[in-house]
Amino acid sequence: MSLLPTEDEIMLADTARGFLDAAAPVSHLRGLRDAGMTHDPALWAEMVAMGWAGVLVPEAQGGADMGHAAAGVLAREMGQTLVSSPFLSTAVMAATALRQVANTRANDALRQIADGTRIYALALDEAAKHDPAKTELQAEADGNGFRLTGAKTFVVDGGFADRVLVLARTTGGLTLFDLPTDRKGITRKTQAMIDSRDAVDLDFDAVSATGDDVLGHVDDAMTVLAPALHAGQAALAAEMTGLAARALAMTVGYLKERKQFGVPIGAFQALQHRAAHLWSETEITSSAILNAGRVLDSGDDATLAVSLAKARATQTAQLAVQEGVQMHGGIGMTDAFDMGFYMKRARVSAEWLGDYSYHAERVARLRGF
């Protein structure tokens, strides 16, 4: 299995980078934040027109079906400019979940994802840490349907999504529901996110759901959800690696410009060693990201590859922003300089879909430790 990007992947990255540097630089994120917005519908519409929303949607449903490695390429480029969009929640995770269900309703939803008329969020977690297995939101049988009662937290893109995939506990296990966000009994509470990304808490007060709202089979949520989580974790890891790469580039640029004692501080060997170490970590992590995409595309069990990628991406992004802040000096901590935004995004991304400890433990378990 090659861990080098193909010519098509290189062309995709170049195209994405050119578009995002022009249409969605960090200044775009600043403008959204200053306007009290968490996303730009016009930017998402342009991304949809370029086929990115359908990156994992089959061609039969109007998608491009480019695969998980390609989704990682796009996510990495979005990470470089801190793009805030529903790409991960909708084009990656929801699309992957819907692909596990071969019915008319799921196919219609995939078409709407590809054409940009449907945006999804995933309501999975209920505590401070990611752990779907500990779901307590109850879906009690009610005639031929269900009543959902409970709460979910850290629902990314839940503030503007049309639909939400809700993980609930039923009599025999866990069940995944596909619900409209305006269903009676669902209440959204906006979270104040340090990285300016959209997220909400969702309360479910005896929310009615029919059998048609079940995505997959009752008591068997993970058959549908696990592939979606793997896809999302791999793409998020790719986004974090893009973040780390841009933070490194910004830091190296600063080392070449900033002078002390009449010479650029990049001439100091100690700083050269730190920059070289960060570059090495970024390259190794990039290989882990590409491997995760390749394994996902092969159809083999990607649990190990994905968790290794997310764990490494978390460490690398943290190292990149910490070194960036330190080597920039005091200005690195301020919102007046872009590095502060990268630090905030890295911190939030580290927690989403499982932190370092969650994935490192899974890697250790799968390796027999």
Secondary structure, 3 states (H helix, E strand, C coil): CCCCCCHHHHHHHHHHHHHHHHHCCHHHHHHHHHCCCCCCHHHHHHHHHCCHHHCCCCHHHCCCCCCHHHHHHHHHHHHHCCCCCCHHHHHHHHHHHHHCCCCHHHHHHHHHHHCCCCCEEEECCCCCCCCHHHCCCEEEEECCEEEEEEEEEEEECCCCCCEEEEEEEECCEEEEEEEECCCCCEEEEECCCCCCCCEEEEEEEEEEECHHHECCCCCCHHHHHHHHHHHHHHHHHHHHHHHHHHHHHHHHHHHHHCEECCEEHHHCHHHHHHHHHHHHHHHHHHHHHHHHHHHHHHCCCCHHHHHHHHHHHHHHHHHHHHHHHHHHHHHHHCCCCCHHHHHHHHHHHHHCCCCHHHHHHHHHHHCCC
